[in-house]
Amino acid sequence: MRLFRRAFFPEASDREWNDWRWQVRHRIQDLETFERILHLSHDERLALERGGSMLPVGVTPYYMSLLSYDDPGQALRRTVIPSTAEFVCGPGESADPLAEEEMSPVPGLVHRYPDRVLFLVSDFCSTYCRYCTRSRVVGHGTLHPTVSRLERALSYIRSNPEIRDVLISGGEPLMLGDDRLDWILTELRRIPSVEVVRIGTKAPVVLPQRITPQLVRMLRRHHPLWMSIHFTHPDECTPETSRACAMLADAGIPLGSQTVLLRDINDDVETMKRLVRRLMAMRVRPYYLYQCDQICGSAHFRTPVETGVEIIRGLRGFTSGYAVPTFIVDAPGGGGKTPVMPEYVVGREGDDLVLRNYQGDLYRYRDPRPAGERAAVKGRR
Ligand SMILES: *Cc1c(COP(=O)(O)O)cnc(C)c1O
């Protein structure tokens, strides 16, 4: 980090480097600067010349300092530096596979589940993940955090009292200033039916400088507030990110992680085990592991669904139960998050349930069905 700073940002003072607004202003976006900092592959250069697909390119100096100089195959580098594979929209892929637009009663608010909504407060990010599930809107400048647009979403939430959980996302919600965020949280807190507010963010990972004492002081006034942090790889668990998570956890904000399963980046048990253990040590509870959504230009990132199942099988029993996320396939067309799990019930033999444990051994659990149940279960099928 120190070497990186001395080489590429020698003029930056500690104060500037640790200022999130400085990090955002100095995010790397153009071929010339990438070329200066990284030894680009031919494919990366071609992709950067075209300027990224639908999704803009941007990487904070901080996150840039974690990238390998000469290895285009490095996990973190692949998540933020574009490749030409992004320009190919493969079979089954589309701009909005989860039908979020159809399920938006007002712009930037997705109401898919009975008791909760996804509130997209901004389409801006400091760093753009190449597999972004919302590349159709992110960075396009169409979802501004203006009072009038936010007011429309708030008014929808006010008039639908079945909504008890609001998930603030984007883009990056923490790209909003403290005052605007404080206003949104205050307005949400005023709605009697809203019991819980969650913030979905990658800021502690790509821009840990954003987690300031002032931000944390403001957030803790809006409890119960939860946070889901987007982590991809154990190499993201730096001292800076640990410190940001510690500040949030100390403020009483329960932290969960959301991770997208990505081919040749985190698609093996060992990498995922290292990640979930580091997360636990940072008081971040692994929440979801997502199958990569069928967004245009994401085929090179996608693994077979079976890979996710195998990873969960390799975690359950082999590390803390708290560290095992739920593997989710978000059903195309708006069906919603669908858990896909390894099968531990082999079947039934008479009164016994036959179970397979984490090591693959079979066990019988005596579990007689109450009289009359048998017919009832059959009838339900
Ligand atoms: C993921 C998501 C949620 C939150 O789902 P949980 O399973 O409660 O974390 C809510 N709304 C939409 C549209 C989502 O995609």
The ligand as a Gaussian input file, in Angstrom:
#p B3LYP/6-31G(d) Opt

LIG

0 1
 C      -32.789000      -9.543000      -2.189000
 C      -33.997000      -8.749000      -2.199000
 C      -34.666000      -8.432000      -1.014000
 C      -34.194000      -8.906000       0.345000
 O      -34.272000     -10.300000       0.454000
 P      -33.890000     -11.039000       1.825000
 O      -33.953000     -12.491000       1.486000
 O      -34.929000     -10.628000       2.824000
 O      -32.526000     -10.584000       2.213000
 C      -35.808000      -7.679000      -1.104000
 N      -36.290000      -7.264000      -2.292000
 C      -35.674000      -7.564000      -3.451000
 C      -36.287000      -7.085000      -4.728000
 C      -34.510000      -8.316000      -3.451000
 O      -33.896000      -8.610000      -4.611000

